[in-house]
């Protein structure tokens, strides 16, 4: 198991393009990326998706560099 840690600024940068983006902006971008998803009552859901996407995108770029 490989564990990756991301600072909040890294996640915000990866999702919105701006490391100081507010949580609601991250949520809006996530909802735009998943248009069939209903807006959750808590931002924890969109935060978790943001962390997941950051990990996927970063892992993909790491794997491409290794080739």
RAKAWO-V140446 format. One record per residue. RES is the residue in three letters. SS is DSSP state (~ for helix, > for strand, _ for the rest). OMEGA is omega as a letter, one per 20 degrees, with the letter a starting at -180 (999 if undefined). D_CENTER is the distance of its C-alpha to the mean C-alpha in whole Angstrom. Layout:
RES:SS:OMEGA:D_CENTER  RES:SS:OMEGA:D_CENTER
//
This chain:
UNK:_:r:20  UNK:_:a:18  UNK:_:r:16  UNK:_:r:13  UNK:_:r:12  UNK:_:r:10  UNK:_:r:11  UNK:~:r:10  UNK:~:r:10  UNK:~:a:9  UNK:~:r:5  UNK:~:r:7  UNK:~:a:9  UNK:~:a:6  UNK:~:a:5  UNK:~:a:8  UNK:_:a:11  UNK:_:a:12  UNK:_:r:11  UNK:_:a:14  UNK:_:r:12  UNK:_:a:13  UNK:~:a:11  UNK:~:r:13  UNK:~:r:11  UNK:~:r:8  UNK:~:r:9  UNK:~:r:11  UNK:~:r:9  UNK:~:r:8  UNK:~:r:11  UNK:~:r:12  UNK:~:r:10  UNK:_:a:12  UNK:_:r:15  UNK:_:a:17  UNK:_:r:15  UNK:_:r:17  UNK:_:r:16  UNK:_:r:16  UNK:_:a:18  UNK:_:a:16  UNK:~:r:12  UNK:~:a:12  UNK:~:a:11  UNK:~:r:8  UNK:~:a:7  UNK:~:r:7  UNK:~:r:6  UNK:~:r:2  UNK:~:a:4  UNK:~:r:6  UNK:~:r:4  UNK:~:r:4  UNK:~:r:8  UNK:~:a:9  UNK:~:r:9  UNK:~:r:10  UNK:~:r:12  UNK:~:a:14  UNK:~:r:15  UNK:~:a:16  UNK:~:r:18  UNK:~:r:19  UNK:~:a:21  UNK:~:a:23  UNK:_:999:24
//
